[in-house]
Amino acid sequence: MKNIHVLAIPYPAQGHVIPLMEAARCFTNNGLKVTFVNTEFIHKRMMSTGSEIDCPSDLMRMVSISDGMEPCDDKNDLGKLTKAMFQRMPTILEELINDINRNDEEKITCIIADFCMGWVMKVARKMGIRLAAFCPCSAAVLAVTMSLQKLMDDEVINSRGVPKDQMVQLSTSMPVMDPANFVWTCMGDPVTDQIFFDHMFLEGKEAAEAADKIICNSTMELEPGAFNLFPKMLPVGPLLATNRSTRQVGHFWNEDSTCLAWLDQQLVGSVIYVAFGSITIFDQAQFEELALALEDTKKPFLWVVRPGTSGSMDYVYPSGYVDRIGTRGKMISWAPQQEVLNHPSVACFMSHCGWNSTMEGVSNGVPFLCWPYFADQFFNKTYICDIWKTGLGLNKDDTGIVTRGEIKSKVERVLDNDFIKENASNLQEKVMDCVRPGNLSNKNLNSFIDWVKEGNDL
């Protein structure tokens, strides 16, 4: 029997891999065959965790291709990585597809690509394969991307993506945005900013416009303005909720599940969960300030401290800290976050506000303490604090430090704020309702899968 075969390819970062993997599991659960393409570097990291992909083994195939960089190149240099991918990966991907298509029973009938991998559009067009764009971040980020020409015409940004000094609102039903926080302006240096703008966003805009379909890991309840502005974007999220009965996959570190037994020992609604994703880096001074703030709260806390993330060295706790904290705090290198946030002991989530973490927190009704670091996280904080009103922001002082006093004060305020707790609970109910059978995200996902299947007969 001939398989309906799709190829899925994310941007090589954990926040992009995880949601597309969740989508791929939905596809296999509906009988589609998926070849999931990571870069060699990302594939190796995923496989090293030993996590099993909970889907039919004959329908999911994990493969890897070169990202175009040399073995000695720094994979953390996002500008160099992005430039290499866009220059070299099209030829490599085309070769992979040609190899797969040699078997008539296995031919790729649809490519589902992260919109940040706009170069895939050219491969799909050249090979006559239908293309769907996937948005792993907020629909608002994709709406900004699809509005780039208008933003240039209105002189909100110049032709190179550099923002002017004015706020912008894409529509009256969308939040006001600060162009200084557009994703491509937050890469750390002007050269990398320019590479991101040219390759990921200008080409991403072209790919999204050319794609036959666009699916987004979000919901109409969370972002009505963005979805109404661009009806081509279809909300199918939160995908993690669709796969809630299975373990999340796509992580780059081994999860430490001992924290779940520790959570079982804590009072309901008492624990501060602290996790800043896969990219955030603090200097030693900020790390110590956070550590002492958590000590000062006198509350139990679960803190994810990734190893080796302060440059080439691991963080150093303040003198005597671990002994003073005792069993009140638990520090681990990586958490099974979905299970943690779903645990009744968790009271709030101190987060970098990456979109996956945002969706996980929202889906579990957990109030936020927002500490954005990078890219779209600043805008996600706007959603959480100003639009949904499910959290508070942490502010830096004049020296650029979030002080222990600021952290302690905001922890106390969010834990005592019934308004925020009620908003978080109400939003959880609305978001989780979206994926139930017959409701919008569920209907959109099923319609998309039907579209893929119909294309097999074209």
C-alpha positions as CSV (number, residue, x, y, z in Angstrom):
1,M,0.0,0.0,0.0
2,K,1.3,3.4,-0.9
3,N,2.0,5.7,2.0
4,I,1.0,9.3,2.1
5,H,4.5,10.7,2.8
6,V,5.3,14.2,4.1
7,L,8.7,15.7,4.9
8,A,9.0,17.9,7.9
9,I,11.9,20.3,8.5
10,P,12.3,22.7,11.5
11,Y,14.8,25.5,12.1
12,P,17.6,23.9,14.1
13,A,16.7,25.1,17.6
14,Q,14.9,23.3,20.4
15,G,12.0,25.8,20.4
16,H,11.4,25.0,16.8
17,V,12.0,21.3,16.8
18,I,9.7,20.5,19.7
19,P,6.4,21.9,18.2
20,L,7.0,20.5,14.7
21,M,7.7,17.1,16.3
22,E,4.4,17.4,18.1
23,A,2.7,18.2,14.8
24,A,4.5,15.2,13.2
25,R,3.1,12.9,15.9
26,C,-0.4,14.2,15.1
27,F,0.2,13.4,11.5
28,T,1.4,9.8,12.2
29,N,-1.6,9.3,14.5
30,N,-3.7,10.0,11.5
31,G,-1.9,7.5,9.2
32,L,0.5,9.9,7.5
33,K,4.2,8.8,7.0
34,V,6.6,11.5,8.2
35,T,10.3,11.9,7.4
36,F,11.6,14.4,10.0
37,V,14.7,16.2,8.8
38,N,17.1,17.7,11.4
39,T,20.6,19.0,10.9
40,E,23.3,16.5,11.8
41,F,24.2,18.5,14.9
42,I,20.6,18.7,16.2
43,H,19.8,15.1,15.3
44,K,22.8,13.9,17.4
45,R,21.7,16.0,20.4
46,M,18.1,14.6,20.2
47,M,19.2,11.1,19.9
48,S,21.7,11.4,22.7
49,T,18.8,11.9,25.2
50,G,17.6,8.4,24.5
51,S,13.9,9.6,24.5
52,E,11.6,7.4,22.4
53,I,9.2,8.9,19.9
54,D,5.8,7.7,20.9
55,C,4.3,7.0,17.5
56,P,4.1,4.1,15.0
57,S,7.7,3.2,14.1
58,D,6.8,2.5,10.5
59,L,5.4,6.0,10.1
60,M,8.1,8.2,11.6
61,R,11.6,8.3,10.3
62,M,14.3,10.6,11.7
63,V,17.0,11.6,9.3
64,S,19.7,14.2,9.3
65,I,21.5,16.4,6.7
66,S,24.4,18.8,6.8
67,D,23.7,22.3,7.9
68,G,26.4,23.5,5.5
69,M,28.9,24.5,8.2
70,E,32.4,23.1,8.6
71,P,33.0,20.7,11.5
72,C,35.2,23.3,13.2
73,D,32.6,26.1,12.9
74,D,30.8,27.4,16.0
75,K,27.2,26.1,15.9
76,N,26.2,28.8,18.4
77,D,27.1,31.5,15.8
78,L,23.5,32.0,14.7
79,G,24.4,34.4,11.9
80,K,27.0,32.1,10.4
81,L,24.7,29.1,10.8
82,T,21.8,30.8,9.2
83,K,23.8,32.0,6.2
84,A,25.4,28.6,5.7
85,M,22.0,26.9,5.8
86,F,20.4,29.2,3.2
87,Q,23.3,28.8,0.9
88,R,24.0,25.1,1.0
89,M,21.1,23.2,2.4
90,P,18.8,23.5,-0.7
91,T,21.0,21.3,-2.7
92,I,21.5,18.8,0.1
93,L,17.7,18.6,0.8
94,E,17.0,18.2,-2.9
95,E,19.4,15.2,-3.0
96,L,17.6,13.6,0.0
97,I,14.2,14.0,-1.6
98,N,15.5,12.6,-4.9
99,D,16.9,9.6,-3.0
100,I,13.5,9.0,-1.2
101,N,11.5,9.4,-4.4
102,R,13.4,6.6,-6.2
103,N,10.8,4.4,-4.5
104,D,7.5,5.2,-6.1
105,E,5.7,3.9,-3.0
106,E,7.5,6.4,-0.8
107,K,7.4,9.6,-2.8
108,I,7.2,12.8,-0.8
109,T,3.8,14.5,-1.6
110,C,4.1,17.5,0.8
111,I,6.8,19.4,2.6
112,I,6.0,21.0,5.9
113,A,8.7,23.6,6.7
114,D,9.3,26.0,9.5
115,F,8.6,29.4,8.0
116,C,12.0,30.5,9.2
117,M,13.5,28.0,6.7
118,G,12.2,30.0,3.7
119,W,14.7,28.5,1.4
120,V,12.7,25.3,1.4
121,M,10.1,27.0,-0.7
122,K,12.6,27.1,-3.6
123,V,13.2,23.3,-3.3
124,A,9.5,22.6,-3.2
125,R,8.7,24.8,-6.2
126,K,11.6,23.3,-8.2
127,M,10.5,19.7,-7.5
128,G,6.8,20.3,-7.9
129,I,5.9,19.4,-4.3
130,R,3.2,21.1,-2.3
131,L,4.4,23.2,0.6
132,A,2.9,24.0,4.0
133,A,4.5,26.6,6.2
134,F,4.6,25.9,10.0
135,C,4.8,28.6,12.6
136,P,6.3,27.4,15.9
137,C,6.1,30.8,17.5
138,S,3.2,33.2,18.1
139,A,1.0,34.0,15.2
140,A,1.9,37.7,15.8
141,V,5.5,37.0,14.9
142,L,4.4,35.5,11.6
143,A,1.9,38.4,11.1
144,V,4.9,40.9,11.5
145,T,6.8,38.8,9.0
146,M,4.0,38.9,6.5
147,S,3.6,42.7,7.1
148,L,7.3,43.6,6.3
149,Q,6.5,45.5,3.1
150,K,3.8,47.5,4.9
151,L,6.2,48.2,7.8
152,M,8.8,49.5,5.3
153,D,6.2,51.5,3.4
154,D,5.0,53.1,6.6
155,E,8.6,53.8,7.6
156,V,8.4,51.8,10.8
157,I,11.5,50.0,9.7
158,N,13.9,50.8,6.8
159,S,14.7,48.5,3.9
160,R,17.3,46.7,6.0
161,G,14.9,46.0,8.9
162,V,16.4,48.7,11.2
163,P,13.5,50.1,13.3
164,K,12.6,53.8,13.5
165,D,11.6,55.4,16.8
166,Q,7.9,54.7,16.8
167,M,5.5,52.1,18.1
168,V,3.3,50.1,15.7
169,Q,0.0,48.3,15.8
170,L,-0.7,46.0,12.9
171,S,-4.4,46.1,13.5
172,T,-6.7,47.6,16.1
173,S,-7.3,44.1,17.5
174,M,-3.6,43.5,18.0
175,P,-1.3,44.7,20.7
176,V,0.9,47.7,20.3
177,M,4.5,46.6,19.4
178,D,7.9,48.1,19.9
179,P,9.9,47.5,16.7
180,A,13.1,47.6,18.8
181,N,11.9,44.1,20.0
182,F,11.2,42.6,16.6
183,V,12.9,39.2,16.5
184,W,15.7,40.1,14.0
185,T,16.7,43.2,16.1
186,C,17.6,41.1,19.1
187,M,20.4,38.8,17.8
188,G,23.2,40.7,19.6
189,D,25.1,42.4,16.8
190,P,24.1,44.3,13.6
191,V,25.7,41.7,11.2
192,T,23.7,38.9,12.7
193,D,20.6,41.0,12.8
194,Q,20.9,41.7,9.1
195,I,21.4,38.0,8.2
196,F,18.3,37.1,10.2
197,F,16.3,39.9,8.5
198,D,17.4,39.0,5.0
199,H,17.2,35.2,5.2
200,M,14.8,34.2,7.9
201,F,12.2,37.0,7.6
202,L,12.3,38.4,4.1
203,E,12.6,34.9,2.7
204,G,10.2,33.6,5.4
205,K,7.6,36.2,4.2
206,E,8.0,35.0,0.6
207,A,7.7,31.4,1.7
208,A,4.6,32.0,3.8
209,E,2.9,33.8,0.9
210,A,3.8,31.1,-1.6
211,A,2.8,28.2,0.7
212,D,-0.3,26.3,0.0
213,K,-1.2,26.2,3.7
214,I,0.0,27.8,6.9
215,I,-0.5,26.1,10.3
216,C,0.3,27.8,13.6
217,N,1.0,26.4,17.0
218,S,-1.4,28.8,18.6
219,T,-5.1,29.4,19.2
220,M,-7.7,31.9,18.2
221,E,-8.4,32.5,21.9
222,L,-4.9,33.7,22.4
223,E,-4.3,35.7,19.3
224,P,-7.6,36.7,17.5
225,G,-6.1,39.9,16.1
226,A,-3.2,38.1,14.3
227,F,-5.4,35.4,12.9
228,N,-8.1,37.8,11.7
229,L,-5.5,39.9,10.0
230,F,-4.2,37.0,8.0
231,P,-6.9,34.3,7.7
232,K,-4.5,32.1,5.7
233,M,-2.8,31.3,9.0
234,L,-4.7,28.4,10.7
235,P,-4.4,27.9,14.4
236,V,-3.9,24.2,15.3
237,G,-2.5,24.6,18.8
238,P,-1.7,24.1,21.5
239,L,-0.1,20.9,19.9
240,L,1.2,19.8,23.3
241,A,-2.4,19.6,24.5
242,T,-3.3,17.5,21.5
243,N,-0.6,15.0,22.5
244,R,-1.0,15.5,26.3
245,S,-1.2,11.8,27.1
246,T,2.3,11.2,25.6
247,R,5.7,12.4,26.7
248,Q,7.0,15.5,24.9
249,V,10.0,14.8,22.6
250,G,12.6,16.9,20.8
251,H,14.6,17.9,23.9
252,F,18.4,18.4,23.7
253,W,19.1,17.4,27.3
254,N,18.2,14.4,29.5
255,E,15.2,15.2,31.7
256,D,15.7,14.7,35.4
257,S,12.4,13.2,36.5
258,T,13.4,13.0,40.2
259,C,11.9,16.4,40.5
260,L,8.4,14.9,40.2
261,A,8.9,12.9,43.4
262,W,10.2,16.1,45.1
263,L,7.1,18.0,43.9
264,D,4.9,15.3,45.4
265,Q,6.3,16.2,48.8
266,Q,5.4,19.9,48.5
267,L,2.2,21.6,49.5
268,V,-0.4,22.4,46.7
269,G,0.3,25.7,45.1
270,S,3.5,26.4,47.0
271,V,6.4,25.9,44.5
272,I,8.2,28.5,42.4
273,Y,9.2,26.8,39.1
274,V,12.2,28.6,37.5
275,A,13.3,27.7,34.0
276,F,14.7,29.8,31.2
277,G,14.8,27.5,28.2
278,S,17.6,26.3,26.0
279,I,19.4,29.6,25.1
280,T,19.2,32.0,28.0
281,I,22.6,32.8,29.6
282,F,23.2,34.8,32.8
283,D,26.5,36.1,33.9
284,Q,27.7,35.0,37.3
285,A,26.5,38.2,39.1
286,Q,23.0,37.8,37.8
287,F,23.0,34.1,38.6
288,E,24.0,34.8,42.2
289,E,21.3,37.5,42.5
290,L,18.6,35.0,41.4
291,A,19.9,32.4,43.8
292,L,19.8,34.7,46.8
293,A,16.4,36.0,45.8
294,L,15.0,32.4,45.7
295,E,16.5,31.9,49.1
296,D,14.9,35.2,50.4
297,T,11.4,34.1,49.3
298,K,11.4,31.4,52.0
299,K,9.3,29.4,49.4
300,P,10.1,26.0,48.0
301,F,11.5,26.2,44.4
302,L,12.4,24.0,41.5
303,W,15.2,25.6,39.5
304,V,16.5,24.3,36.1
305,V,20.2,25.2,35.9
306,R,21.6,24.1,32.6
307,P,25.3,23.0,32.9
308,G,28.0,25.0,31.3
309,T,25.8,28.0,30.3
310,S,27.9,30.9,31.7
311,G,30.4,30.7,28.9
312,S,32.8,27.9,29.3
313,M,32.2,27.4,33.0
314,D,29.4,26.1,35.1
315,Y,27.7,28.6,37.5
316,V,29.0,28.8,41.1
317,Y,26.4,29.0,43.9
318,P,27.0,31.6,46.6
319,S,29.1,30.3,49.5
320,G,27.1,28.0,51.8
321,Y,24.0,28.3,49.5
322,V,23.2,24.6,49.0
323,D,23.5,23.8,52.7
324,R,21.3,26.8,53.6
325,I,18.6,25.8,51.1
326,G,18.6,22.2,52.0
327,T,15.5,20.3,50.7
328,R,13.5,23.5,50.3
329,G,15.0,24.0,46.9
330,K,15.8,21.5,44.1
331,M,18.2,22.4,41.3
332,I,18.3,20.1,38.2
333,S,19.8,20.4,34.8
334,W,16.7,19.8,32.7
335,A,13.0,19.2,33.7
336,P,10.1,17.3,32.2
337,Q,8.4,20.7,31.9
338,Q,5.0,19.6,30.8
339,E,4.7,17.3,33.8
340,V,6.1,19.9,36.1
341,L,3.7,22.6,35.1
342,N,0.8,20.2,35.3
343,H,1.7,19.3,38.9
344,P,-0.6,20.7,41.6
345,S,2.3,21.9,43.8
346,V,3.5,24.5,41.2
347,A,2.3,28.0,42.1
348,C,4.0,30.1,39.4
349,F,6.4,29.9,36.5
350,M,9.5,32.2,36.3
351,S,10.2,32.0,32.6
352,H,12.1,33.5,29.7
353,C,8.7,33.4,27.8
354,G,9.7,31.3,24.9
355,W,6.6,30.4,22.9
356,N,6.7,26.7,23.9
357,S,7.1,27.6,27.6
358,T,4.3,30.2,27.2
359,M,2.0,27.7,25.7
360,E,2.8,25.1,28.3
361,G,2.2,27.6,31.2
362,V,-1.0,28.8,29.7
363,S,-2.3,25.3,29.0
364,N,-1.7,24.4,32.7
365,G,-3.2,27.6,34.1
366,V,0.0,28.7,35.8
367,P,0.7,32.4,36.5
368,F,4.0,33.8,35.1
369,L,6.9,35.8,36.2
370,C,8.3,37.1,32.9
371,W,12.1,37.5,32.3
372,P,12.6,37.6,28.5
373,Y,16.1,37.2,27.1
374,F,16.0,37.0,23.3
375,A,14.0,37.3,20.1
376,D,10.2,36.9,20.4
377,Q,10.3,36.5,24.1
378,F,9.8,40.2,24.7
379,F,6.6,40.3,22.7
380,N,5.4,37.1,24.4
381,K,5.8,38.9,27.7
382,T,3.5,41.7,26.4
383,Y,0.8,39.1,25.7
384,I,1.2,37.6,29.2
385,C,1.4,40.8,31.2
386,D,-0.7,43.3,29.2
387,I,-3.2,41.3,27.1
388,W,-4.0,38.1,28.9
389,K,-3.0,39.5,32.4
390,T,-1.7,36.2,33.6
391,G,1.6,37.3,35.0
392,L,4.0,40.1,36.0
393,G,7.3,41.3,34.4
394,L,10.7,41.4,36.2
395,N,12.5,44.7,35.6
396,K,16.2,45.4,35.5
397,D,17.8,48.2,37.5
398,D,20.0,50.9,36.0
399,T,23.0,48.5,35.9
400,G,21.1,45.9,33.9
401,I,20.5,43.5,36.8
402,V,17.2,42.1,38.0
403,T,17.9,42.5,41.7
404,R,17.0,40.0,44.5
405,G,14.6,42.6,45.9
406,E,12.7,42.9,42.6
407,I,12.5,39.1,42.2
408,K,11.3,38.6,45.8
409,S,8.7,41.4,45.5
410,K,7.3,40.1,42.3
411,V,7.1,36.5,43.5
412,E,5.1,37.7,46.6
413,R,2.8,39.9,44.4
414,V,2.1,37.1,41.9
415,L,1.5,34.5,44.6
416,D,-1.0,36.9,46.4
417,N,-2.8,38.1,43.2
418,D,-6.1,36.3,42.9
419,F,-6.9,38.3,39.7
420,I,-3.9,36.9,37.9
421,K,-4.6,33.4,39.2
422,E,-8.2,33.6,38.0
423,N,-7.2,34.9,34.6
424,A,-4.7,32.1,34.2
425,S,-7.3,29.5,35.1
426,N,-9.9,31.0,32.8
427,L,-7.4,31.2,29.9
428,Q,-6.4,27.6,30.5
429,E,-10.0,26.5,30.1
430,K,-10.5,28.4,26.9
431,V,-7.2,27.2,25.3
432,M,-7.7,23.6,26.2
433,D,-11.2,23.7,24.8
434,C,-9.7,24.7,21.4
435,V,-8.2,21.2,20.8
436,R,-11.3,19.2,21.8
437,P,-13.1,17.4,19.0
438,G,-15.2,19.7,16.8
439,N,-13.6,22.9,18.1
440,L,-11.5,25.3,16.0
441,S,-7.9,24.1,16.5
442,N,-9.0,20.4,16.2
443,K,-11.1,21.1,13.1
444,N,-8.2,23.0,11.5
445,L,-5.7,20.2,12.2
446,N,-8.1,17.6,10.8
447,S,-8.8,19.7,7.7
448,F,-5.1,20.1,7.1
449,I,-4.4,16.4,7.4
450,D,-7.3,15.8,5.0
451,W,-5.7,18.3,2.6
452,V,-2.4,16.4,2.7
453,K,-4.2,13.1,2.1
454,E,-6.2,14.6,-0.9
455,G,-3.0,15.8,-2.4
456,N,-1.7,12.2,-2.7
457,D,-4.3,11.7,-5.5
458,L,-3.4,14.8,-7.5
